[in-house]
Amino acid sequence: MVIFPKTTEFNRRIPKQKFYENLSVTPQIRRAFMEQIQGIWWANKIAPSTLNIEAGETVTEIEVFTVKLSAPSLDEAVLRLIDREIPYHIVFLLSYEDKVQAWTAYKEHSAGNAAFKVGAYYHTDWMAQEALPLRIEGLTTDAVYENFVRQIAGDALKSTAGETLKAAVEKAQAREKLQKEIDRLEKLARAEKQPKKKFEYSQKIKELQRRIIREVK
């Protein structure tokens, strides 16, 4: 798995049932924990107390969880449940056979009772562990976390120079929303028999494509 400084090592196994036994979870999520996960380990704690970095304004520490899977896929709802229960920022390292995949959610402070609002998830492809693009970069926990998100997201989170992580995430979400509408219209256009209606769909699709370039490039 990814090797972080020895001072950050925690290496504590967490019984997976702790996340669903005493919580109100759907049968689907409970089944996912039981059938898709072999084990969960709290591998590393990245914080001023374990590394020579300063405390950030929003990120107090970053936890690294390794999750050994029974199959090469995991219901995202499982990660979301863990993220909601742990009041810190988390990087998940999923492993299956000889491949690993890094996941993390964009988390920001919530105005409600929860410590954080769990937003969009980003992940790498499956790859050999030595190829994972994870490096500790930054002088504060805020910076380290932001760089983790950008490293894991890759091309899914493009941004301009000086753009904040929040702005980049919002731009990516807007781009995704427009693309979903384009996909929907393309499906309708393929099924449409009337030339006039097909042309109208084509014009709408082109306008949305221009919006992606103009507004969220």
Contacts in CASP RR format, 6 or more apart in sequence:
PFRMAT RR
TARGET T0000
AUTHOR 0000-0000-0000
METHOD contacts of the structure
MODEL  1
MVIFPKTTEFNRRIPKQKFYENLSVTPQIRRAFMEQIQGIWWANKIAPST
LNIEAGETVTEIEVFTVKLSAPSLDEAVLRLIDREIPYHIVFLLSYEDKV
QAWTAYKEHSAGNAAFKVGAYYHTDWMAQEALPLRIEGLTTDAVYENFVR
QIAGDALKSTAGETLKAAVEKAQAREKLQKEIDRLEKLARAEKQPKKKFE
YSQKIKELQRRIIREVK
1 43 0 8 1.000
1 66 0 8 1.000
1 93 0 8 1.000
1 95 0 8 1.000
1 100 0 8 1.000
1 129 0 8 1.000
2 64 0 8 1.000
2 93 0 8 1.000
2 100 0 8 1.000
2 102 0 8 1.000
2 129 0 8 1.000
2 132 0 8 1.000
2 134 0 8 1.000
4 44 0 8 1.000
4 46 0 8 1.000
4 64 0 8 1.000
4 136 0 8 1.000
5 50 0 8 1.000
5 51 0 8 1.000
5 136 0 8 1.000
7 50 0 8 1.000
7 51 0 8 1.000
8 44 0 8 1.000
8 45 0 8 1.000
8 46 0 8 1.000
8 50 0 8 1.000
8 51 0 8 1.000
8 64 0 8 1.000
9 43 0 8 1.000
9 44 0 8 1.000
10 42 0 8 1.000
10 43 0 8 1.000
10 44 0 8 1.000
10 45 0 8 1.000
11 41 0 8 1.000
11 42 0 8 1.000
11 43 0 8 1.000
12 41 0 8 1.000
12 42 0 8 1.000
13 39 0 8 1.000
13 40 0 8 1.000
13 41 0 8 1.000
13 42 0 8 1.000
14 40 0 8 1.000
14 41 0 8 1.000
14 42 0 8 1.000
14 65 0 8 1.000
15 40 0 8 1.000
16 33 0 8 1.000
16 34 0 8 1.000
16 37 0 8 1.000
16 39 0 8 1.000
16 40 0 8 1.000
17 33 0 8 1.000
19 33 0 8 1.000
19 40 0 8 1.000
19 81 0 8 1.000
19 82 0 8 1.000
19 85 0 8 1.000
20 29 0 8 1.000
20 30 0 8 1.000
20 33 0 8 1.000
20 81 0 8 1.000
23 81 0 8 1.000
23 85 0 8 1.000
25 81 0 8 1.000
26 77 0 8 1.000
28 75 0 8 1.000
28 77 0 8 1.000
29 75 0 8 1.000
29 77 0 8 1.000
29 78 0 8 1.000
29 81 0 8 1.000
32 74 0 8 1.000
32 75 0 8 1.000
32 77 0 8 1.000
32 78 0 8 1.000
33 78 0 8 1.000
35 70 0 8 1.000
36 69 0 8 1.000
36 70 0 8 1.000
36 71 0 8 1.000
36 73 0 8 1.000
36 74 0 8 1.000
36 75 0 8 1.000
36 78 0 8 1.000
37 67 0 8 1.000
37 68 0 8 1.000
37 69 0 8 1.000
37 70 0 8 1.000
37 74 0 8 1.000
37 78 0 8 1.000
38 68 0 8 1.000
38 69 0 8 1.000
38 70 0 8 1.000
39 67 0 8 1.000
39 68 0 8 1.000
40 65 0 8 1.000
40 66 0 8 1.000
40 67 0 8 1.000
40 68 0 8 1.000
41 65 0 8 1.000
41 66 0 8 1.000
41 67 0 8 1.000
41 68 0 8 1.000
42 63 0 8 1.000
42 64 0 8 1.000
42 65 0 8 1.000
43 64 0 8 1.000
43 65 0 8 1.000
43 66 0 8 1.000
43 93 0 8 1.000
44 63 0 8 1.000
44 64 0 8 1.000
45 61 0 8 1.000
45 62 0 8 1.000
45 63 0 8 1.000
45 64 0 8 1.000
46 53 0 8 1.000
46 61 0 8 1.000
46 62 0 8 1.000
46 63 0 8 1.000
46 64 0 8 1.000
46 136 0 8 1.000
46 141 0 8 1.000
46 144 0 8 1.000
47 53 0 8 1.000
47 55 0 8 1.000
47 60 0 8 1.000
47 61 0 8 1.000
47 62 0 8 1.000
47 141 0 8 1.000
48 54 0 8 1.000
48 55 0 8 1.000
48 61 0 8 1.000
48 141 0 8 1.000
49 61 0 8 1.000
51 136 0 8 1.000
53 138 0 8 1.000
53 139 0 8 1.000
53 140 0 8 1.000
53 141 0 8 1.000
53 144 0 8 1.000
54 139 0 8 1.000
54 140 0 8 1.000
54 141 0 8 1.000
55 140 0 8 1.000
55 141 0 8 1.000
56 140 0 8 1.000
56 141 0 8 1.000
56 142 0 8 1.000
56 143 0 8 1.000
57 142 0 8 1.000
58 108 0 8 1.000
58 109 0 8 1.000
58 142 0 8 1.000
59 89 0 8 1.000
59 140 0 8 1.000
59 141 0 8 1.000
59 142 0 8 1.000
59 144 0 8 1.000
59 145 0 8 1.000
60 88 0 8 1.000
60 141 0 8 1.000
61 88 0 8 1.000
61 89 0 8 1.000
61 141 0 8 1.000
62 88 0 8 1.000
62 89 0 8 1.000
62 90 0 8 1.000
62 91 0 8 1.000
62 141 0 8 1.000
62 144 0 8 1.000
62 145 0 8 1.000
62 148 0 8 1.000
63 86 0 8 1.000
63 88 0 8 1.000
63 89 0 8 1.000
63 90 0 8 1.000
63 91 0 8 1.000
64 90 0 8 1.000
64 91 0 8 1.000
64 93 0 8 1.000
65 82 0 8 1.000
65 90 0 8 1.000
65 91 0 8 1.000
65 92 0 8 1.000
65 93 0 8 1.000
66 92 0 8 1.000
66 93 0 8 1.000
66 94 0 8 1.000
66 95 0 8 1.000
67 74 0 8 1.000
67 92 0 8 1.000
67 93 0 8 1.000
67 94 0 8 1.000
67 95 0 8 1.000
68 95 0 8 1.000
68 96 0 8 1.000
69 94 0 8 1.000
69 95 0 8 1.000
69 96 0 8 1.000
71 96 0 8 1.000
72 96 0 8 1.000
72 97 0 8 1.000
72 99 0 8 1.000
72 126 0 8 1.000
74 94 0 8 1.000
76 121 0 8 1.000
79 92 0 8 1.000
79 103 0 8 1.000
79 105 0 8 1.000
79 121 0 8 1.000
80 105 0 8 1.000
80 118 0 8 1.000
80 121 0 8 1.000
82 90 0 8 1.000
82 92 0 8 1.000
83 90 0 8 1.000
83 105 0 8 1.000
83 107 0 8 1.000
83 116 0 8 1.000
83 118 0 8 1.000
84 114 0 8 1.000
84 118 0 8 1.000
87 115 0 8 1.000
87 116 0 8 1.000
89 104 0 8 1.000
89 107 0 8 1.000
89 116 0 8 1.000
89 145 0 8 1.000
90 104 0 8 1.000
90 105 0 8 1.000
91 102 0 8 1.000
91 103 0 8 1.000
91 104 0 8 1.000
91 134 0 8 1.000
91 148 0 8 1.000
91 152 0 8 1.000
92 102 0 8 1.000
92 103 0 8 1.000
92 104 0 8 1.000
93 100 0 8 1.000
93 101 0 8 1.000
93 102 0 8 1.000
93 103 0 8 1.000
93 132 0 8 1.000
94 100 0 8 1.000
94 101 0 8 1.000
94 102 0 8 1.000
94 103 0 8 1.000
95 101 0 8 1.000
95 129 0 8 1.000
96 126 0 8 1.000
98 128 0 8 1.000
99 126 0 8 1.000
99 127 0 8 1.000
99 128 0 8 1.000
99 129 0 8 1.000
100 126 0 8 1.000
100 127 0 8 1.000
100 128 0 8 1.000
100 129 0 8 1.000
100 132 0 8 1.000
101 123 0 8 1.000
101 124 0 8 1.000
101 125 0 8 1.000
101 126 0 8 1.000
101 127 0 8 1.000
102 123 0 8 1.000
102 124 0 8 1.000
102 132 0 8 1.000
102 133 0 8 1.000
102 134 0 8 1.000
102 151 0 8 1.000
102 152 0 8 1.000
103 121 0 8 1.000
103 122 0 8 1.000
103 123 0 8 1.000
103 124 0 8 1.000
103 152 0 8 1.000
104 121 0 8 1.000
104 122 0 8 1.000
104 123 0 8 1.000
104 148 0 8 1.000
104 149 0 8 1.000
104 152 0 8 1.000
105 118 0 8 1.000
105 119 0 8 1.000
105 120 0 8 1.000
105 121 0 8 1.000
105 122 0 8 1.000
106 119 0 8 1.000
106 120 0 8 1.000
106 121 0 8 1.000
106 122 0 8 1.000
106 149 0 8 1.000
106 165 0 8 1.000
106 169 0 8 1.000
107 116 0 8 1.000
107 117 0 8 1.000
107 118 0 8 1.000
107 119 0 8 1.000
108 116 0 8 1.000
108 117 0 8 1.000
108 119 0 8 1.000
108 166 0 8 1.000
109 115 0 8 1.000
109 116 0 8 1.000
109 117 0 8 1.000
110 116 0 8 1.000
110 117 0 8 1.000
119 169 0 8 1.000
120 169 0 8 1.000
120 172 0 8 1.000
120 173 0 8 1.000
122 149 0 8 1.000
122 152 0 8 1.000
122 153 0 8 1.000
122 154 0 8 1.000
122 156 0 8 1.000
122 157 0 8 1.000
123 152 0 8 1.000
124 132 0 8 1.000
124 133 0 8 1.000
124 152 0 8 1.000
124 154 0 8 1.000
133 151 0 8 1.000
133 152 0 8 1.000
133 154 0 8 1.000
134 148 0 8 1.000
134 151 0 8 1.000
134 152 0 8 1.000
135 147 0 8 1.000
135 151 0 8 1.000
136 144 0 8 1.000
136 147 0 8 1.000
137 143 0 8 1.000
137 144 0 8 1.000
137 147 0 8 1.000
138 144 0 8 1.000
138 147 0 8 1.000
146 165 0 8 1.000
149 157 0 8 1.000
149 165 0 8 1.000
150 157 0 8 1.000
150 159 0 8 1.000
150 165 0 8 1.000
150 168 0 8 1.000
153 172 0 8 1.000
156 172 0 8 1.000
157 168 0 8 1.000
157 169 0 8 1.000
157 172 0 8 1.000
158 168 0 8 1.000
158 171 0 8 1.000
158 172 0 8 1.000
159 165 0 8 1.000
159 167 0 8 1.000
159 168 0 8 1.000
159 171 0 8 1.000
163 171 0 8 1.000
171 216 0 8 1.000
172 216 0 8 1.000
174 215 0 8 1.000
174 216 0 8 1.000
175 212 0 8 1.000
175 216 0 8 1.000
178 208 0 8 1.000
178 211 0 8 1.000
178 212 0 8 1.000
178 216 0 8 1.000
179 212 0 8 1.000
181 208 0 8 1.000
182 205 0 8 1.000
182 208 0 8 1.000
182 209 0 8 1.000
185 201 0 8 1.000
185 204 0 8 1.000
185 205 0 8 1.000
185 208 0 8 1.000
186 201 0 8 1.000
186 205 0 8 1.000
188 201 0 8 1.000
189 198 0 8 1.000
189 201 0 8 1.000
189 202 0 8 1.000
189 205 0 8 1.000
192 198 0 8 1.000
192 201 0 8 1.000
END
